[in-house]
Amino acid sequence: MVRKLSADAKEDEMKKNRDKLLSELAASSEVNDSGINSFVIAVIKGLHFILEEIKVRSLPMLTR
């Protein structure tokens, strides 16, 4: 039951992080409308976000 309750909290945190990433990407695309540079920055930020999420999700599995 504790896992189920903590899953909701993690889900909210993940949604907040995703929304933050999307707003950062939108802001950087408005400021840096220079084609390939803004695309590269968006890809790097997206990959960083994905790797952080993988790390966060894999930590509970490693502690079992």
Secondary structure, DSSP 8 states (H G I E B T S, - for coil): -HHHHHHHHHHHHHHHHHHHHHHHHHHHHHH---THHHHHHHHHHHHHHHHHHHHHHHHHHHT-
